[in-house]
Amino acid sequence: MPALDKRAVKRALWRAGEAIRSGLSALRFEVSHERLLHGSVLALVAVLAAGIRLLPIRWGAYLSEFDPYWHYHVARHMVKYGFASFFTWHDDMCWYPWGRDVAKTTYPGVPFATAALYLVLRALGLPVSLYQVCVFFPVLMGTLTCIAIYFLGREIGGPKVGLLSAFLLAVSPAHIERTALGFCDDETIGIFCIILFFTFLLRAIDEKRSDAEHLIYSVLAGLSLGCLCASWGASRYPIAVSAVLALVLVALGRYRPRLLSAYSISFGLALFVAVHVPRLGLKFLWEASTAPILIAMAVLALAELVRHVEERRNKAIVICVALAAIGASAYLMYHYGLIKLPARKFISVLNPMARKELQLFQSVAEHRPSTWAILFYEFGGGLLFALAGLFFAVREPTDNNIALAIFGVSSIYAAASLVRLTILMAVPTCVLWALALDRLARPLVRVMEEAEEAFVRKEEHAGKGLAGFGFPVLFLITLLSVSGAIRAADSPVTIASASLPLKVECEDWIDALSWMKENLPEDAVVVSWWDYGYWIRIIANRTTLADNGTINMTQIKLIALMFLSNETEAIKILAEKLHRPTHLVIFVTFDRYGRDAGYGDENKAHWMCRIAGLDEDEFWDERGGWTAEGKNTLIYKLIDWVKANVTERAYTPLDHFRLLYISRPGAEPTGNIYAKVAVFEIIYEAS
């Protein structure tokens, strides 16, 4: 074996060192001070967004409202039996005696996401429960949404608009209320996907980007919209908005082949995903809410065809014939029933008057029309800035600004029609607000620069005074408009406060559900107003007749009629039409003197009356008090019985109902209000 040459070894080591150094230098990337500053500010905004949304934790880490419990229930089933089990699961403990086809009545987006996140965290060795993942998931998604809107704002108005958009969304009460701790509902993923979809779509149609970028962003836009279709019924909204955008661009003479290819890829992929969601299925393609994109695609294809026709006369002929064919096809498809109308709750957003026939839909507070007071509470002076931003967007009608203007105007209408959709309005409002602040600040900055130059030249200039007044005004209006952020988040979740609008802990529902889980027979069937169905099914693990899915209007109407009947008629309805449930649950709120507080079934009785199709004047007088007929109803007697037990006064029990439990007996009222959950056993054969 030849001896090693020391010089050769040194050269080899030197070359190896040079290779390592060059490799490390290749990994380095230079970051400008501006980018570093923007990244730091965005990180602070993300921390702010997460911190605000975590405020309810001081009352306990619970899921909020009702629908998040169903998402947790579905995710729990996926974790236990696998993701494929979702598509074949029939929950027999809901909507007794028929049960519930889970896949056809549930959007899988949120359950799939939370279950997948839980499995990943467990695989990494983190000791978390699925319930904890669901509780903190909206905080995570709310924070990611604030980061996502930065890129949308930057796409439209530059980095400054992006940062301002992220900050404004982070402190937006409309967004905070539905992404705070425990609110694990469709909006958590839905708003995030809407922002991603519009960001990727605007990049896909941008002529300045390469063909590879165009293809990638078109696919990403389609996947974002597909994820939205699998997560939230409001997916119909961005479909309509993007279709209007395409039509407006064609009308303004801005058609180019990239529009047709971007829309074809994005919506082809999104609809492919949508039809594989059991709740949507193939019928989604023939729904009227999908028709706008089909019309937009036809118009884009027509524009591409016309582009290859040289003579103006021939172009006019082609356009007229094609538009007539599109219109005739749409009419014939609707006339012969090939195009189906969406659910009436979606129609009622476009036409609020259609809600008169949907008493059950109107009974939910978040389904009522917004008022100026609500919008001002949610956005404050941001409404004025949004209008100013709309002016700046229309004055500079780029593709991005046109998209923002359409998004903004349509979202205002949607939010005014349905108070729940103020979260949808929050997205374009924050971007328009940021755009207005940026555009209004520019002349002030320019005036300050001119003042500095005048100072150097020793000339008089009023610029500093003007800027010194303008900037504080912009800052003060913005500060006052976002001051409600803490108030919007700093309140306990529904179950922790027993549905009371107070910032106090009230464990009546928590204790009652625990008692039901431990003491009611496993085969018990519970009848209650539909509001509490998810809690009873998922927390107490008992079979229910109705829940928050409201998929059987007839059953809910019968329950309403039962509560507003006398005891004899009520027991007959329970036995003959409601399949003989074994137990009944009511929720009652009242003060120390037995007067109704209006947060429990004593208030919901009015909606029971409307849903049952009865005349309210028979049960309540002009002052809202119970009439003689009203005092003979089952709901009144059950409520009065609960009050009598708490206030310790005499009461004659009913023949067919036996009181088993009242929550927190002997406890002092919360904020001078008693919030009592009562469980009754139903006795069909009276002694």
C-alpha positions in Angstrom: 0.0 0.0 0.0 1.6 3.3 -1.1 2.3 5.9 1.6 -0.1 8.9 1.9 1.2 12.2 0.5 0.8 14.9 3.2 0.4 17.6 0.5 -2.3 15.5 -1.2 -4.2 15.1 2.1 -4.0 18.8 2.8 -5.3 19.6 -0.7 -8.2 17.2 -0.3 -9.1 18.6 3.1 -8.9 22.2 1.7 -11.1 21.3 -1.2 -13.6 19.6 1.1 -13.7 22.7 3.3 -14.2 25.0 0.3 -17.1 22.7 -0.9 -18.7 22.9 2.6 -18.3 26.7 2.7 -19.7 27.2 -0.8 -22.6 25.0 0.1 -23.3 26.9 3.3 -23.1 30.2 1.4 -25.6 28.9 -1.1 -28.0 28.4 1.7 -27.7 31.9 2.9 -30.3 34.5 1.8 -30.2 38.2 2.1 -33.0 39.9 3.9 -33.5 43.6 3.5 -34.3 45.8 6.5 -37.7 46.5 5.1 -38.6 42.8 4.7 -37.3 42.1 8.2 -39.4 44.9 9.6 -42.5 43.7 7.7 -41.9 40.1 8.9 -41.5 41.3 12.5 -44.7 43.4 12.4 -46.6 40.5 10.8 -45.4 38.2 13.6 -46.5 40.8 16.2 -49.9 41.0 14.5 -50.2 37.2 14.7 -49.4 37.2 18.4 -52.0 39.9 18.9 -54.6 38.0 17.0 -53.9 34.8 19.0 -53.8 36.6 22.4 -57.2 38.3 21.9 -58.9 35.1 20.8 -57.5 33.3 23.8 -59.2 35.6 26.3 -62.2 33.4 27.1 -59.9 30.8 28.6 -60.1 32.4 32.0 -63.6 30.9 32.3 -62.4 27.5 31.2 -61.4 25.7 28.0 -64.8 24.7 26.6 -66.3 24.5 23.1 -68.7 27.4 22.4 -72.3 27.5 21.2 -73.7 24.3 19.8 -72.4 23.4 16.3 -68.8 23.0 17.4 -69.9 20.1 19.6 -71.2 18.3 16.5 -67.9 18.9 14.7 -66.1 17.5 17.7 -68.4 14.5 17.8 -67.7 13.7 14.1 -64.0 14.2 14.5 -64.0 11.8 17.5 -65.7 9.2 15.4 -63.1 9.6 12.7 -60.2 9.2 15.1 -61.8 6.1 16.6 -62.9 4.4 13.4 -60.9 6.0 10.6 -61.6 8.8 8.2 -63.4 6.5 5.7 -66.0 5.7 8.4 -67.5 9.2 8.0 -69.0 8.3 4.6 -71.0 5.3 6.0 -71.9 6.5 9.5 -75.5 6.6 10.5 -75.9 8.1 14.0 -78.9 6.3 15.6 -78.9 8.5 18.7 -80.0 11.6 16.8 -83.5 12.4 15.5 -85.0 9.4 17.2 -86.2 7.0 15.8 -84.8 7.5 12.3 -81.3 8.6 13.2 -79.1 10.9 11.1 -77.1 10.2 7.9 -73.9 12.0 9.0 -72.1 12.3 5.7 -75.1 13.8 3.8 -75.9 16.3 6.5 -72.4 17.4 7.6 -69.6 19.4 5.9 -66.5 17.3 6.6 -63.9 20.1 6.4 -63.7 21.1 10.1 -64.0 17.5 11.5 -61.3 16.2 9.0 -59.0 19.1 9.8 -59.2 18.8 13.6 -59.0 15.0 13.5 -55.9 15.1 11.2 -54.3 17.8 13.4 -54.9 15.7 16.5 -53.3 12.6 15.0 -50.3 14.6 13.8 -49.8 16.1 17.3 -50.1 12.7 18.9 -47.6 11.3 16.5 -45.2 14.0 17.6 -45.6 12.9 21.1 -47.7 15.8 22.4 -50.1 14.9 25.2 -53.2 16.6 23.9 -56.8 15.4 23.7 -59.0 15.8 20.6 -61.3 18.0 22.7 -58.4 20.4 23.4 -57.5 20.5 19.8 -61.1 21.4 18.8 -61.1 24.1 21.5 -57.9 25.8 20.4 -58.4 25.1 16.6 -60.3 28.4 15.9 -57.6 30.4 17.6 -55.0 28.8 15.3 -57.1 29.3 12.2 -58.0 32.9 13.2 -54.3 33.7 13.5 -53.5 32.0 10.1 -56.3 33.9 8.5 -54.8 37.2 9.6 -51.5 36.1 8.0 -53.3 35.1 4.9 -55.1 38.4 4.5 -51.6 40.1 4.5 -50.9 38.4 1.2 -54.2 39.4 -0.2 -53.7 43.0 0.9 -50.2 43.0 -0.5 -51.4 41.6 -3.8 -53.9 44.5 -4.1 -52.1 47.5 -2.6 -48.6 46.5 -1.6 -46.9 45.4 1.7 -48.2 48.4 3.7 -51.8 47.6 2.8 -51.1 43.9 3.6 -49.8 44.7 7.1 -52.7 47.1 7.8 -55.2 44.5 6.6 -53.7 41.9 8.9 -53.8 44.2 11.9 -57.4 45.3 11.2 -58.6 41.7 10.8 -56.8 40.7 14.0 -58.8 43.3 16.0 -62.0 43.0 14.0 -64.9 42.2 16.4 -66.8 40.6 13.5 -64.0 38.1 13.0 -63.0 37.7 16.6 -66.5 36.6 17.7 -66.5 33.6 15.4 -62.8 32.6 15.7 -62.4 33.0 19.5 -61.5 30.1 21.8 -63.9 27.2 21.4 -65.8 28.5 18.3 -64.8 25.5 16.2 -67.3 26.0 13.4 -67.3 26.2 9.6 -66.1 29.9 9.5 -62.8 29.0 11.0 -61.7 27.2 7.8 -64.2 29.0 5.5 -62.8 32.6 5.8 -59.3 31.3 5.5 -60.1 29.5 2.3 -62.0 32.4 0.8 -58.9 34.7 1.4 -56.6 32.1 -0.2 -58.9 31.5 -3.1 -59.1 35.2 -4.1 -55.3 35.7 -3.5 -54.4 32.7 -5.8 -57.0 33.6 -8.4 -55.8 37.2 -8.7 -52.2 35.9 -9.1 -53.4 33.3 -11.6 -54.9 35.9 -13.9 -52.0 38.3 -13.5 -50.3 38.7 -17.0 -47.0 39.7 -15.4 -46.5 36.2 -14.0 -44.9 33.3 -15.9 -46.9 30.4 -17.3 -45.6 28.1 -14.6 -46.8 30.5 -11.9 -50.1 30.8 -13.7 -50.6 27.1 -13.6 -49.5 26.7 -10.0 -51.8 29.5 -8.7 -54.7 28.2 -10.8 -54.4 24.8 -9.1 -54.0 26.4 -5.7 -57.1 28.6 -6.2 -59.1 25.5 -7.2 -57.9 23.5 -4.2 -58.7 26.4 -1.9 -62.2 26.7 -3.3 -62.6 22.9 -3.2 -61.6 23.0 0.5 -64.2 25.7 1.1 -66.9 23.7 -0.6 -66.1 20.8 1.7 -66.3 23.1 4.8 -69.0 25.8 4.5 -72.2 26.4 2.7 -71.1 29.9 2.0 -68.8 28.5 -0.7 -71.6 29.7 -3.1 -70.7 33.3 -2.4 -67.1 33.4 -3.8 -68.3 31.3 -6.8 -70.8 34.1 -7.6 -68.3 36.9 -6.9 -65.6 35.4 -9.1 -68.1 34.8 -11.9 -69.1 38.5 -11.7 -65.5 39.5 -11.8 -65.0 37.5 -15.1 -68.0 39.1 -16.7 -67.0 42.6 -15.7 -63.5 42.1 -17.1 -64.9 40.9 -20.4 -67.3 43.8 -20.5 -64.4 46.2 -19.9 -62.5 44.7 -22.8 -59.8 43.1 -20.6 -60.3 39.5 -21.8 -57.1 37.5 -22.4 -56.6 33.7 -22.8 -55.1 33.5 -19.3 -58.6 34.3 -17.9 -60.2 31.3 -19.6 -57.4 28.9 -18.6 -57.3 30.2 -15.0 -61.0 29.8 -14.5 -61.1 26.5 -16.3 -58.4 25.0 -14.1 -59.6 26.6 -10.8 -63.3 25.8 -11.1 -62.8 22.5 -12.8 -60.7 21.3 -9.8 -63.0 23.0 -7.2 -66.2 21.4 -8.7 -64.5 18.1 -8.9 -63.8 18.3 -5.2 -67.3 19.6 -4.4 -69.2 16.7 -6.1 -67.3 14.2 -4.0 -68.6 15.9 -0.8 -71.6 13.8 0.1 -73.6 16.8 1.3 -73.2 18.4 -2.1 -72.9 15.6 -4.6 -73.6 15.8 -8.3 -76.7 17.9 -7.7 -74.4 20.8 -6.8 -73.5 21.1 -10.5 -77.2 21.7 -11.3 -77.9 24.1 -8.5 -78.7 27.7 -9.4 -75.9 29.0 -7.2 -73.4 27.2 -9.5 -75.0 28.6 -12.7 -73.1 32.0 -12.5 -69.7 30.2 -13.0 -71.1 28.1 -15.9 -72.4 31.4 -17.5 -69.0 33.0 -16.9 -67.2 30.1 -18.4 -69.5 30.3 -21.5 -68.8 34.0 -21.8 -65.1 33.5 -21.5 -65.2 30.8 -24.2 -67.2 33.2 -26.4 -64.6 36.0 -25.8 -61.8 33.6 -26.8 -63.8 32.6 -30.0 -64.4 36.3 -30.9 -60.7 37.1 -30.4 -60.0 34.9 -33.5 -62.7 36.6 -35.6 -61.2 39.5 -37.6 -64.1 41.4 -39.2 -66.2 43.6 -36.8 -69.4 42.6 -38.5 -68.7 38.9 -38.0 -67.8 39.5 -34.4 -71.1 41.1 -33.8 -73.0 38.2 -35.4 -71.0 35.6 -33.4 -71.6 37.5 -30.1 -75.4 37.9 -30.7 -75.9 34.3 -31.7 -73.8 33.0 -28.8 -75.5 35.2 -26.2 -78.9 34.2 -27.5 -77.9 30.5 -27.3 -76.6 30.9 -23.7 -79.7 32.7 -22.6 -82.0 30.2 -24.3 -80.1 27.3 -22.8 -80.3 28.8 -19.3 -84.0 29.4 -19.6 -84.8 25.9 -21.0 -82.7 24.2 -18.2 -84.6 26.2 -15.6 -88.0 25.6 -17.3 -87.5 21.9 -17.4 -86.2 21.6 -13.9 -82.5 20.8 -14.8 -81.4 23.7 -12.7 -82.4 23.4 -9.0 -82.8 26.2 -6.6 -80.6 26.0 -3.5 -82.0 25.6 0.0 -84.4 28.4 1.1 -82.0 29.6 3.7 -79.5 30.6 0.9 -82.3 32.2 -1.1 -83.3 34.2 1.9 -79.9 35.9 1.9 -80.6 37.3 -1.5 -84.3 38.0 -0.7 -84.8 38.7 3.0 -88.6 38.8 2.5 -88.5 35.0 1.8 -87.7 34.5 5.5 -91.3 35.2 6.5 -92.0 31.5 5.8 -89.0 30.3 7.6 -89.9 30.8 11.3 -87.4 28.2 12.4 -84.6 30.0 10.5 -85.6 33.4 11.9 -85.7 32.0 15.5 -81.9 31.9 15.5 -80.5 35.4 16.4 -77.6 35.2 14.0 -80.0 34.7 11.1 -81.8 38.0 11.4 -81.0 41.1 9.2 -78.3 43.4 10.4 -79.0 46.9 11.6 -76.8 50.0 11.3 -76.2 49.7 15.0 -74.8 46.2 14.6 -72.6 47.2 11.7 -71.3 50.2 13.5 -70.6 48.2 16.6 -68.7 45.7 14.5 -66.7 48.1 12.3 -67.1 51.6 13.7 -65.4 54.3 11.6 -64.0 51.5 9.5 -67.2 51.8 7.5 -66.3 55.3 6.4 -62.7 54.2 5.6 -64.1 51.2 3.6 -66.2 53.6 1.5 -63.1 55.7 0.9 -61.2 52.6 0.0 -63.9 51.7 -2.4 -63.5 55.1 -4.0 -59.8 54.7 -4.4 -60.3 51.1 -5.8 -62.8 52.3 -8.4 -60.6 55.3 -9.3 -57.8 53.0 -10.2 -59.7 50.1 -11.9 -57.0 47.5 -12.1 -58.1 43.8 -12.1 -57.2 43.5 -8.4 -59.1 46.7 -7.5 -62.1 45.7 -9.5 -62.2 42.3 -7.7 -61.9 44.1 -4.3 -64.7 46.5 -5.2 -67.1 43.6 -6.2 -66.1 41.7 -3.1 -66.7 44.7 -0.9 -70.1 45.8 -2.3 -71.5 42.3 -2.4 -70.3 41.5 1.1 -72.1 44.6 2.5 -75.3 43.4 1.0 -74.8 39.9 2.4 -74.0 41.2 5.9 -77.0 43.5 5.9 -79.2 40.6 4.9 -77.9 38.2 7.5 -76.1 39.3 10.7 -74.1 36.0 10.7 -72.3 37.1 7.5 -70.7 40.2 9.1 -67.6 37.9 9.3 -67.7 37.7 5.5 -67.9 41.5 5.3 -64.9 41.8 7.6 -62.4 40.5 4.9 -63.0 43.1 2.2 -63.7 45.8 4.7 -60.3 45.4 6.3 -58.6 45.5 3.0 -60.5 48.5 1.8 -59.9 50.2 5.2 -56.2 49.5 4.8 -56.2 50.8 1.2 -57.9 54.0 2.3 -55.4 54.6 5.2 -52.5 54.1 2.8 -53.9 56.4 0.1 -54.9 59.1 2.6 -51.5 59.0 4.3 -49.5 59.4 1.0 -50.3 63.1 0.5 -49.6 63.8 4.2 -46.2 62.2 3.8 -45.5 64.1 0.6 -46.5 67.4 2.4 -44.1 66.6 5.2 -41.3 65.9 2.7 -42.0 69.3 1.1 -42.0 70.9 4.5 -38.5 69.5 5.2 -37.2 70.8 1.8 -38.8 74.2 2.6 -37.1 74.2 6.0 -33.7 73.6 4.3 -34.4 76.4 1.9 -35.5 78.5 4.9 -38.9 79.0 3.4 -42.3 79.0 5.1 -44.5 75.9 4.7 -47.6 74.7 6.5 -47.0 71.1 5.7 -45.9 69.9 9.2 -48.9 71.4 10.8 -51.2 69.8 8.3 -49.6 66.4 8.7 -49.5 66.9 12.4 -53.3 67.2 12.4 -54.0 64.6 9.7 -52.1 61.7 11.1 -53.6 61.9 14.6 -57.1 62.1 13.1 -56.5 58.9 11.1 -55.0 57.2 14.1 -57.7 58.3 16.5 -60.6 57.2 14.3 -58.9 53.8 13.6 -58.2 53.4 17.3 -61.7 54.1 18.4 -63.0 51.7 15.7 -61.0 48.8 16.9 -61.4 49.4 20.6 -64.2 46.8 20.8 -61.8 44.0 20.0 -61.2 43.0 23.6 -64.9 43.4 24.5 -65.8 41.0 21.6 -63.5 38.3 22.9 -63.6 38.8 26.7 -66.6 36.8 27.6 -67.3 33.1 28.6 -68.4 30.6 26.0 -72.1 29.7 26.0 -72.0 26.6 28.1 -69.8 28.1 30.7 -72.2 31.0 31.3 -75.4 28.8 30.9 -76.4 31.0 27.9 -76.6 34.1 30.1 -75.2 37.3 28.5 -73.0 37.9 31.5 -69.3 37.8 32.1 -69.7 35.3 34.9 -69.3 31.6 35.3 -72.6 29.7 35.7 -72.3 25.9 35.6 -75.9 24.9 35.5 -75.8 23.3 32.1 -72.4 21.7 32.7 -73.7 20.1 36.0 -77.0 19.1 34.4 -75.4 17.4 31.4 -73.0 15.5 33.7 -76.0 14.4 35.8 -77.9 13.1 32.8 -74.8 11.2 31.6 -74.4 9.5 35.0 -78.0 9.0 36.0 -80.3 8.6 33.0 -80.7 5.1 31.6 -78.5 4.4 28.6 -81.6 3.7 26.5 -83.3 7.0 27.6 -84.8 9.2 24.8 -84.8 12.9 25.7 -87.2 15.5 24.3 -86.2 19.1 24.6 -86.3 22.2 22.4 -83.9 21.7 19.5 -81.4 24.3 20.7 -80.0 21.8 23.3 -80.0 18.7 21.1 -76.2 18.6 20.4 -75.3 19.1 24.1 -77.6 16.3 25.2 -76.5 13.9 22.5 -72.7 14.6 22.7 -72.0 15.6 26.3 -74.7 13.6 28.1 -74.5 10.8 25.5 -78.3 10.3 25.3 -80.6 9.9 22.4 -82.5 13.0 21.3 -85.6 13.7 19.2 -84.2 16.9 17.6 -81.0 18.9 17.5 -79.3 21.9 16.0 -79.1 20.3 12.6 -82.8 21.1 12.1 -83.1 18.5 9.4 -86.6 17.4 10.3 -89.0 20.4 10.3 -92.0 18.2 11.0 -90.5 16.8 14.2 -89.5 20.3 15.5 -93.0 21.5 14.8 -94.5 18.6 16.7 -92.3 19.4 19.7 -93.3 23.0 19.6 -97.0 22.0 19.4 -96.5 19.6 22.3 -95.0 22.3 24.6 -97.9 24.7 23.8 -100.6 22.1 24.4 -102.3 21.3 27.7 -101.0 18.3 29.6 -103.6 15.9 28.2 -102.9 16.9 24.5 -99.2 17.0 25.2 -99.0 13.4 26.5 -101.0 12.3 23.5 -98.6 14.0 21.1 -95.6 12.4 22.9 -97.1 9.0 22.8 -98.6 8.9 19.3 -96.5 11.3 17.2 -93.2 11.7 19.0 -92.5 8.0 19.6 -92.8 7.9 23.3 -89.6 9.6 24.7 -88.7 8.8 28.2 -87.5 12.1 29.6 -88.0 15.9 29.0 -85.6 18.7 29.6 -86.3 22.4 29.9 -84.2 25.5 30.6 -85.6 28.3 32.7 -84.2 31.7 33.6 -85.9 34.0 36.2 -85.0 36.5 38.9 -85.4 36.2 42.7 -89.1 37.1 42.5 -89.9 34.5 39.9 -90.2 37.0 37.0 -89.0 35.7 33.6 -85.5 36.8 32.6 -86.0 35.9 28.9 -82.9 33.8 28.2 -84.5 30.3 28.4 -87.5 28.4 27.2 -89.8 31.1 28.6 -88.6 33.3 25.7 -88.3 30.5 23.2 -92.0 29.7 23.8 -92.8 32.6 21.5 -90.8 30.9 18.7 -92.4 27.6 19.5 -95.8 29.3 18.9 -94.8 30.7 15.6 -93.1 27.5 14.3 -96.2 25.5 15.4 -98.4 27.9 13.4 -100.4 29.1 16.4 -101.7 32.5 17.3 -99.5 34.3 19.9 -102.4 36.4 21.0 -104.0 33.3 22.5 -101.0 32.7 24.9 -99.7 36.2 25.7 -101.4 39.5 26.3 -100.4 42.9 24.9 -97.9 43.4 27.7 -96.2 40.1 27.1 -97.8 38.3 30.1 -99.3 34.8 29.9 -103.0 34.6 29.3 -105.3 32.1 30.9 -104.9 29.9 27.8 -101.1 30.3 28.0 -101.0 29.3 31.7 -102.7 26.1 30.8 -99.9 25.0 28.4 -97.4 22.3 29.4 -94.4 24.7 28.9 -95.9 27.2 31.4 -96.7 24.6 34.0 -93.2 23.0 33.8 -91.5 26.4 34.0 -93.7 27.4 37.0 -92.9 24.1 38.7 -89.2 24.8 38.4 -89.7 28.3 39.8 -91.7 26.9 42.7 -89.0 24.5 43.6 -86.3 27.1 43.6 -88.3 29.8 45.5 -89.7 27.2 47.8 -93.4 27.8 47.3 -96.2 25.2 47.0 -97.1 23.7 43.7 -99.3 20.9 42.5 -97.3 18.3 40.4 -98.5 17.3 36.9 -100.0 13.8 36.3 -97.7 12.7 33.6 -94.4 14.3 34.5 -92.1 13.7 37.5 -89.4 16.1 38.4 -86.0 14.2 38.7 -83.4 17.0 38.8 -82.9 20.7 39.0 -79.4 22.1 38.4 -77.4 23.4 41.3 -80.2 23.3 44.0 -79.6 25.9 46.7 -77.1 27.9 44.7 -77.3 31.6 44.7 -78.5 33.3 41.5 -75.8 34.4 39.0 -76.0 38.2 38.5 -79.5 38.1 40.2 -80.7 35.6 37.7 -81.4 31.9 38.2 -80.6 29.7 35.2 -82.0 26.3 35.9 -82.0 23.1 33.8 -84.7 20.7 34.9 -85.1 17.0 33.9 -88.5 15.3 34.1 -89.5 11.7 33.7 -92.5 11.2 31.3 -95.2 8.9 32.8 -97.6 7.7 30.1 -99.9 5.7 32.4 -101.0 8.2 35.0 -101.8 6.7 38.4 
